[in-house]
């Protein structure tokens, strides 16, 4: 055995683990060990000899759990953090973020993804569902060198990035050559990383209002043939609703069109869904469509609580994502857990909605199921990969914790935890965070470069975002930003 974490409060998310209790598979005095990145022991600490391990990690005073899964991330945009806050939803993409992001280069996006990966790891995330144009470069330059697990989605669309001159009820112009280029990138991504144990390629038609139906059908055929996920923004608000009505006719909806064209199924991972009706969400769940909800993002951008609880009630599979930094702010998975739970309770006027154990499930095994990788990660189960997080229960944010007559560590972590409580993180058995620090990464240098790039982008784009005339202009001119 390479490594053994022992004498720890173990939350496995696998009720079948020997010695575990409850739905979360809790072992009060537990241990977890692995060899060559594969979990070989999960259970009571007295069931394994420490001498059997080349390295022993003391888990005393700690909670050890599966690595967290952030299922929907646009990490390249993190270099634009703060770019599009507190503006109307109809203006957010085309008149606020778009005119600024149009000045960002691929190299800027790589630095943004580095910041994303650092923040993700620091908060206990071991799998990132990255979604970007040219995502292969982010994988090669950021995620693979760091050792993070990534479900990499190549974004495909047929619309120009700057659409500030297109009215909200005027269909976006489509460029089929651009769409075909995106599909080619996705095919190349699958070919390049098909056998990489840390990379799961996926196809990413951006949204139904941004790709033509015939291209979407081609993408779906390719993905199904390659047994890959189609990761797509679906029913993501008023802007999309108006675009669909303009292109397909008044009364048409994204879900209705996808259903009619036979494009629903368990191959599809649908991000957001807050613009769908309850009946449509039920139809999606019945069709096996997986959902990823982004509570902080959708609340900040749309003023809406995403239908995470409702989709679970429909029997659907749900993961949680942080989406992008412009708008909600960042990629701390534990902060997102708390936000998801609190918003669900307020939205339902029900303090029992999405309890601590439920949201923890969404960030572990639920997220793994949503991304289609639950056979490898999401729970601490023998035979799965060693994606493991060790949290310090003696931090003031979550202390004190008790194990009798019940476990307070779980609600304390979900409602009070953040990156400060994460001590150690292992991905595929390799330690990437030690004592709260990112192993082998000069974090200060990354931040310095990000600041320099952000200053250039924001400065170069000022004429454009001012000309777009969003609420951002008033906020700046009135001294609120």
C-alpha positions as CSV (number, residue, x, y, z in Angstrom):
1,X,0.0,0.0,0.0
2,X,1.4,3.4,-1.0
3,X,-0.5,5.7,1.4
4,X,-2.8,5.2,4.3
5,X,-4.8,7.9,6.0
6,X,-5.7,6.6,9.4
7,X,-7.5,7.4,12.7
8,X,-9.9,9.8,10.9
9,X,-13.6,10.4,10.8
10,X,-14.4,8.8,7.4
11,X,-17.4,9.9,5.3
12,X,-17.2,7.5,2.3
13,X,-20.5,8.2,0.5
14,X,-20.8,4.4,0.2
15,X,-23.1,2.7,2.7
16,X,-21.7,-0.7,1.7
17,X,-18.2,0.0,3.1
18,X,-17.4,-2.5,5.9
19,X,-18.0,-0.9,9.3
20,X,-19.8,2.1,7.9
21,X,-23.1,3.4,9.1
22,X,-25.9,5.4,7.5
23,X,-26.5,6.4,4.0
24,X,-23.3,8.4,3.9
25,X,-21.2,5.4,4.9
26,X,-19.6,7.0,8.0
27,X,-16.8,5.3,9.9
28,X,-16.0,7.0,13.2
29,X,-12.4,5.8,13.5
30,X,-11.6,5.0,10.0
31,X,-8.8,4.6,7.5
32,X,-8.4,4.8,3.7
33,X,-5.5,3.5,1.7
34,X,-4.4,3.1,-1.9
35,X,-1.8,1.6,-4.2
36,X,-1.0,3.1,-7.6
37,X,-3.9,5.5,-7.3
38,X,-6.5,2.8,-6.6
39,X,-8.3,2.5,-3.3
40,X,-7.4,-0.8,-1.7
41,X,-8.7,-0.3,1.9
42,X,-11.6,1.6,3.2
43,X,-13.0,0.9,6.6
44,X,-12.2,0.9,10.4
45,X,-8.7,1.9,11.3
46,X,-8.2,-1.2,13.4
47,X,-8.8,-3.3,10.3
48,X,-5.5,-2.4,8.6
49,X,-1.9,-2.4,9.8
50,X,0.0,0.9,9.4
51,X,3.1,-1.1,8.7
52,X,1.5,-2.2,5.5
53,X,1.8,1.3,4.1
54,X,4.9,3.0,2.8
55,X,3.4,6.3,4.0
56,X,1.0,7.0,6.8
57,X,-1.0,10.2,7.1
58,X,-2.3,11.1,10.5
59,X,-6.1,11.8,10.2
60,X,-6.6,12.6,13.8
61,X,-9.0,15.5,14.4
62,X,-9.9,15.4,10.7
63,X,-12.8,14.5,8.4
64,X,-11.8,12.5,5.3
65,X,-14.1,12.3,2.4
66,X,-14.2,11.8,-1.4
67,X,-12.8,14.6,-3.6
68,X,-15.4,17.2,-4.5
69,X,-16.7,17.4,-8.0
70,X,-17.3,20.8,-9.5
71,X,-19.5,19.8,-12.5
72,X,-19.7,23.0,-14.6
73,X,-16.9,25.5,-14.8
74,X,-15.8,28.2,-17.3
75,X,-12.3,28.5,-15.8
76,X,-10.8,30.6,-18.5
77,X,-13.1,33.5,-17.5
78,X,-11.6,33.7,-14.0
79,X,-9.1,36.3,-15.3
80,X,-12.3,38.5,-15.8
81,X,-13.5,38.2,-12.2
82,X,-15.6,41.2,-11.4
83,X,-16.4,42.0,-15.0
84,X,-20.1,41.7,-15.1
85,X,-21.6,42.1,-11.7
86,X,-25.1,43.3,-10.8
87,X,-26.5,43.9,-14.3
88,X,-29.8,42.7,-15.8
89,X,-29.8,39.1,-17.1
90,X,-30.6,40.3,-20.6
91,X,-27.5,42.4,-20.6
92,X,-25.1,40.1,-18.8
93,X,-23.7,38.1,-21.7
94,X,-24.0,40.3,-24.7
95,X,-23.6,43.8,-23.3
96,X,-21.5,43.4,-20.2
97,X,-19.3,40.3,-20.2
98,X,-19.1,39.9,-24.0
99,X,-17.5,43.3,-24.9
100,X,-14.9,42.7,-22.2
101,X,-14.2,39.0,-22.9
102,X,-13.7,39.8,-26.6
103,X,-10.4,41.4,-25.7
104,X,-9.1,38.3,-23.8
105,X,-6.6,36.1,-25.6
106,X,-6.2,32.3,-25.3
107,X,-3.1,33.0,-23.2
108,X,-5.3,35.1,-20.8
109,X,-7.7,32.1,-20.6
110,X,-4.9,29.8,-19.6
111,X,-4.0,32.1,-16.7
112,X,-7.6,32.3,-15.7
113,X,-7.8,28.5,-15.7
114,X,-4.7,28.4,-13.5
115,X,-6.4,30.6,-10.9
116,X,-9.5,28.4,-11.2
117,X,-7.5,25.2,-10.6
118,X,-5.8,26.8,-7.6
119,X,-9.0,27.9,-6.0
120,X,-10.7,24.5,-6.8
121,X,-7.9,22.5,-5.2
122,X,-7.7,24.7,-2.2
123,X,-11.4,24.0,-1.5
124,X,-11.1,20.3,-1.9
125,X,-12.2,19.9,-5.5
126,X,-10.5,17.0,-7.3
127,X,-12.6,16.9,-10.5
128,X,-13.4,20.0,-12.6
129,X,-16.0,20.0,-15.4
130,X,-14.2,22.5,-17.5
131,X,-16.2,24.1,-20.5
132,X,-14.4,26.2,-23.0
133,X,-13.5,26.9,-26.6
134,X,-10.1,25.4,-27.1
135,X,-10.4,23.4,-23.9
136,X,-7.6,21.1,-25.0
137,X,-5.1,23.9,-24.4
138,X,-6.4,24.4,-20.9
139,X,-6.1,20.6,-20.2
140,X,-2.5,20.5,-21.6
141,X,-1.3,23.8,-20.0
142,X,-3.2,23.7,-16.7
143,X,-5.1,20.7,-15.5
144,X,-2.8,18.0,-16.7
145,X,0.4,19.6,-15.3
146,X,-1.3,20.2,-12.0
147,X,-2.7,16.7,-11.8
148,X,-6.4,17.6,-11.5
149,X,-9.0,15.3,-12.9
150,X,-11.0,17.1,-15.6
151,X,-14.1,16.4,-17.7
152,X,-13.1,18.6,-20.5
153,X,-15.9,20.0,-22.7
154,X,-15.1,21.6,-26.1
155,X,-17.5,24.5,-26.6
156,X,-19.1,24.5,-30.0
157,X,-21.2,27.4,-31.4
158,X,-22.0,29.3,-34.6
159,X,-22.4,32.8,-33.2
160,X,-19.9,35.7,-32.9
161,X,-18.6,36.3,-29.4
162,X,-19.5,40.0,-29.5
163,X,-23.3,40.2,-30.1
164,X,-23.9,43.6,-28.5
165,X,-25.3,44.9,-31.8
166,X,-28.0,42.1,-32.0
167,X,-31.3,42.9,-30.5
168,X,-32.8,40.6,-27.9
169,X,-35.6,39.5,-30.2
170,X,-33.4,39.2,-33.3
171,X,-31.9,35.8,-34.0
172,X,-28.1,35.6,-33.7
173,X,-26.4,35.2,-37.0
174,X,-25.0,31.7,-37.6
175,X,-21.6,30.9,-39.1
176,X,-21.6,27.2,-40.0
177,X,-17.8,27.3,-40.6
178,X,-17.3,28.3,-37.0
179,X,-19.5,25.5,-35.8
180,X,-17.7,22.9,-37.9
181,X,-14.4,24.2,-36.6
182,X,-15.7,23.7,-33.0
183,X,-16.8,20.2,-33.9
184,X,-13.4,19.4,-35.3
185,X,-11.8,20.6,-32.1
186,X,-14.1,18.4,-30.1
187,X,-13.2,15.4,-32.3
188,X,-9.5,16.2,-31.8
189,X,-10.0,16.4,-28.1
190,X,-11.5,13.0,-27.9
191,X,-8.7,11.5,-30.0
192,X,-5.9,13.2,-28.0
193,X,-7.2,12.3,-24.5
194,X,-9.3,9.2,-25.1
195,X,-6.9,7.0,-23.0
196,X,-5.9,9.6,-20.4
197,X,-6.9,8.4,-17.0
198,X,-7.4,12.0,-15.7
199,X,-9.2,13.4,-18.7
200,X,-12.7,12.7,-19.9
201,X,-13.5,14.5,-23.1
202,X,-17.0,15.8,-23.9
203,X,-18.9,17.6,-26.6
204,X,-20.2,21.0,-25.8
205,X,-22.8,22.6,-28.1
206,X,-23.1,25.9,-26.2
207,X,-26.9,26.2,-26.3
208,X,-29.8,25.7,-28.7
209,X,-29.9,29.4,-29.5
210,X,-26.2,29.3,-30.5
211,X,-26.1,26.2,-32.7
212,X,-28.3,25.1,-35.6
213,X,-30.4,22.0,-35.3
214,X,-28.6,20.2,-38.1
215,X,-25.2,20.8,-36.4
216,X,-26.6,19.8,-33.0
217,X,-27.8,16.5,-34.5
218,X,-24.4,15.9,-36.0
219,X,-22.7,16.6,-32.6
220,X,-25.1,14.3,-30.8
221,X,-24.5,11.5,-33.3
222,X,-20.7,11.8,-32.9
223,X,-21.0,11.9,-29.1
224,X,-23.2,8.9,-29.0
225,X,-20.9,6.9,-31.3
226,X,-17.9,7.8,-29.1
227,X,-19.9,7.1,-25.9
228,X,-19.2,10.7,-24.8
229,X,-21.4,13.2,-22.9
230,X,-23.1,16.1,-24.7
231,X,-22.7,19.0,-22.1
232,X,-25.0,21.8,-23.0
233,X,-26.6,24.9,-21.5
234,X,-30.3,24.3,-21.6
235,X,-33.1,26.7,-20.8
236,X,-30.8,29.2,-19.1
237,X,-33.0,32.3,-18.9
238,X,-34.9,35.1,-20.7
239,X,-32.2,35.8,-23.2
240,X,-32.3,32.2,-24.5
241,X,-36.1,32.1,-24.4
242,X,-36.4,35.1,-26.6
243,X,-33.8,33.8,-29.0
244,X,-35.6,30.5,-29.3
245,X,-39.0,32.2,-29.9
246,X,-37.4,34.4,-32.6
247,X,-35.8,31.5,-34.4
248,X,-38.4,28.7,-34.1
249,X,-41.6,30.6,-33.5
250,X,-43.5,32.1,-30.6
251,X,-44.3,29.6,-27.9
252,X,-41.4,27.3,-28.9
253,X,-39.0,26.4,-26.1
254,X,-35.6,24.8,-25.9
255,X,-36.8,21.6,-24.2
256,X,-39.8,21.4,-26.6
257,X,-37.5,21.6,-29.7
258,X,-35.0,19.1,-28.3
259,X,-37.7,16.7,-27.4
260,X,-39.4,16.9,-30.8
261,X,-36.1,16.4,-32.6
262,X,-35.3,13.3,-30.5
263,X,-32.3,14.9,-28.9
264,X,-33.0,14.0,-25.2
265,X,-31.4,11.1,-23.5
266,X,-28.9,10.0,-20.9
267,X,-26.1,11.2,-23.2
268,X,-27.1,14.8,-22.3
269,X,-25.9,16.8,-19.4
270,X,-28.0,20.0,-19.1
271,X,-26.7,23.0,-17.3
272,X,-29.1,25.3,-15.5
273,X,-32.7,24.5,-16.5
274,X,-34.1,27.5,-14.6
275,X,-35.9,28.6,-17.8
276,X,-37.7,25.3,-18.2
277,X,-41.2,24.6,-16.9
278,X,-41.8,22.0,-14.1
279,X,-43.4,19.8,-16.7
280,X,-40.4,20.1,-19.0
281,X,-38.0,19.4,-16.2
282,X,-40.0,16.2,-15.4
283,X,-39.8,15.2,-19.1
284,X,-36.0,15.7,-19.0
285,X,-35.6,13.6,-15.9
286,X,-37.8,10.9,-17.3
287,X,-35.6,10.9,-20.4
288,X,-32.5,10.3,-18.3
289,X,-31.0,13.8,-18.9
290,X,-28.5,14.7,-16.2
291,X,-28.5,18.2,-14.7
292,X,-25.9,20.5,-13.2
293,X,-27.1,23.4,-11.2
294,X,-25.0,26.5,-10.5
295,X,-26.8,28.2,-7.5
296,X,-24.4,31.1,-7.0
297,X,-24.1,31.9,-10.7
298,X,-27.8,31.7,-11.6
299,X,-28.8,33.7,-8.5
300,X,-26.2,36.4,-9.3
301,X,-26.9,36.6,-13.1
302,X,-30.6,35.8,-13.3
303,X,-32.0,36.4,-9.8
304,X,-33.3,32.9,-9.8
305,X,-32.7,29.8,-7.7
306,X,-31.9,26.9,-10.0
307,X,-34.3,24.0,-9.7
308,X,-31.9,21.5,-8.0
309,X,-34.4,20.3,-5.5
310,X,-37.2,20.0,-8.0
311,X,-35.1,18.0,-10.4
312,X,-34.2,15.6,-7.6
313,X,-37.9,15.2,-6.8
314,X,-38.4,14.3,-10.5
315,X,-35.9,11.5,-9.9
316,X,-33.2,13.2,-11.9
317,X,-29.4,13.0,-11.5
318,X,-27.9,16.3,-10.3
319,X,-24.4,17.8,-9.8
320,X,-23.3,21.2,-8.7
321,X,-21.1,23.7,-10.4
322,X,-19.7,27.2,-9.8
323,X,-20.0,28.2,-13.5
324,X,-17.8,31.3,-13.9
325,X,-16.1,33.9,-11.7
326,X,-17.7,37.0,-13.5
327,X,-21.0,37.2,-11.7
328,X,-21.0,34.8,-8.7
329,X,-17.4,35.4,-7.8
330,X,-15.4,32.2,-7.8
331,X,-14.9,28.4,-7.6
332,X,-14.8,27.5,-3.9
333,X,-16.8,24.2,-3.8
334,X,-17.5,24.4,-0.1
335,X,-18.8,27.9,-0.4
336,X,-21.0,26.7,-3.3
337,X,-22.3,23.9,-1.1
338,X,-23.5,26.3,1.6
339,X,-25.0,28.6,-1.0
340,X,-26.9,25.8,-2.7
341,X,-28.4,24.6,0.6
342,X,-29.4,28.1,1.8
343,X,-30.9,29.2,-1.5
344,X,-32.9,25.9,-1.7
345,X,-34.3,26.5,1.8
346,X,-35.3,30.1,1.1
347,X,-36.8,29.2,-2.3
348,X,-38.9,26.5,-0.8
349,X,-39.6,28.3,2.4
350,X,-38.6,25.0,4.0
351,X,-35.6,24.7,6.3
352,X,-35.4,20.9,5.5
353,X,-34.9,21.4,1.8
354,X,-31.5,20.2,0.6
355,X,-30.0,19.3,3.9
356,X,-26.3,19.1,4.6
357,X,-25.9,15.4,3.7
358,X,-27.9,16.0,0.5
359,X,-25.8,18.8,-0.7
360,X,-22.6,16.9,0.2
361,X,-23.9,14.0,-2.0
362,X,-24.4,16.4,-4.9
363,X,-20.8,17.6,-4.6
364,X,-19.4,14.0,-4.5
365,X,-21.1,11.0,-5.9
366,X,-23.9,13.1,-7.4
367,X,-21.5,15.2,-9.4
368,X,-19.6,12.1,-10.5
369,X,-22.8,10.6,-11.8
370,X,-23.7,13.8,-13.6
371,X,-20.4,13.9,-15.3
372,X,-20.6,10.2,-16.2
373,X,-17.5,9.2,-14.1
374,X,-19.1,7.6,-11.0
375,X,-17.5,4.2,-11.8
376,X,-14.1,5.8,-11.0
377,X,-14.7,8.6,-8.4
378,X,-17.4,10.2,-6.2
379,X,-17.2,7.8,-3.2
380,X,-14.4,6.2,-1.2
381,X,-15.0,2.6,-2.4
382,X,-12.4,-0.1,-2.9
383,X,-11.5,-0.2,-6.5
384,X,-12.2,3.4,-7.3
385,X,-9.5,6.0,-7.8
386,X,-7.9,7.7,-4.8
387,X,-9.4,11.2,-5.0
388,X,-9.4,12.0,-1.3
389,X,-9.8,15.2,0.8
390,X,-8.7,15.6,4.4
391,X,-10.4,18.5,6.3
392,X,-9.2,19.9,9.7
393,X,-12.1,19.7,12.1
394,X,-10.2,21.9,14.6
395,X,-10.5,25.0,12.6
396,X,-12.6,27.7,14.3
397,X,-15.0,27.9,11.3
398,X,-16.3,24.4,12.0
399,X,-15.3,23.5,15.5
400,X,-16.4,22.0,17.8
401,X,-17.5,18.7,16.3
402,X,-18.9,15.6,18.1
403,X,-19.6,12.1,16.9
404,X,-22.1,11.2,19.6
405,X,-25.1,11.0,19.8
406,X,-24.8,12.2,16.1
407,X,-22.2,13.6,13.8
408,X,-22.0,17.4,13.7
409,X,-19.0,17.4,11.3
410,X,-21.2,17.1,8.2
411,X,-23.4,20.2,8.8
412,X,-20.4,22.1,10.2
413,X,-18.4,21.5,7.0
414,X,-21.3,22.3,4.6
415,X,-22.5,25.4,6.4
416,X,-19.3,26.7,7.8
417,X,-16.5,25.3,5.8
418,X,-14.3,26.8,3.0
419,X,-10.8,26.5,1.7
420,X,-9.4,27.3,5.2
421,X,-10.5,23.9,6.5
422,X,-9.0,21.8,3.7
423,X,-5.7,20.3,4.8
424,X,-4.7,17.7,2.3
425,X,-6.0,16.8,-1.2
426,X,-5.0,13.7,-3.2
427,X,-6.0,13.1,-6.9
428,X,-5.4,9.6,-8.3
429,X,-3.3,9.0,-5.2
430,X,-1.0,12.0,-5.7
431,X,-0.9,14.7,-3.1
432,X,-1.7,18.1,-4.7
433,X,-2.5,20.0,-1.5
434,X,-0.4,19.7,1.7
435,X,-1.2,21.6,4.9
436,X,-3.4,23.9,2.9
437,X,-0.8,24.8,0.3
438,X,-0.8,23.8,-3.4
439,X,2.1,21.5,-4.0
440,X,4.7,22.8,-6.5
441,X,2.7,25.9,-7.5
442,X,3.9,29.5,-7.1
443,X,0.5,30.9,-6.3
444,X,1.7,34.5,-5.9
445,X,3.3,34.4,-9.4
446,X,0.0,33.2,-10.9
447,X,-1.9,36.0,-9.2
448,X,0.6,38.6,-10.3
449,X,0.3,37.6,-13.9
450,X,-3.5,37.4,-13.7
451,X,-3.6,41.0,-12.4
452,X,-1.4,42.3,-15.2
453,X,-3.6,40.5,-17.8
454,X,-6.8,41.7,-16.2
455,X,-5.6,45.3,-16.2
456,X,-4.8,45.1,-19.9
457,X,-8.2,43.5,-20.8
458,X,-10.3,45.9,-18.8
459,X,-8.4,48.9,-20.1
460,X,-8.5,47.8,-23.8
461,X,-12.2,47.0,-23.6
462,X,-13.5,50.2,-22.0
463,X,-14.7,51.8,-25.3
464,X,-16.6,48.7,-26.2
465,X,-18.4,48.0,-22.9
466,X,-19.3,51.7,-22.7
467,X,-20.7,51.6,-26.2
468,X,-22.7,48.5,-25.3
469,X,-24.6,50.7,-22.8
470,X,-25.4,48.2,-20.1
471,X,-26.1,48.9,-16.4
472,X,-22.3,48.5,-15.9
473,X,-21.8,51.9,-17.4
474,X,-24.1,53.6,-14.9
475,X,-22.5,51.7,-12.0
476,X,-19.0,53.0,-13.0
477,X,-20.1,56.6,-13.8
478,X,-22.0,56.9,-10.5
479,X,-19.0,55.7,-8.5
480,X,-20.4,52.4,-7.4
481,X,-17.6,50.5,-9.1
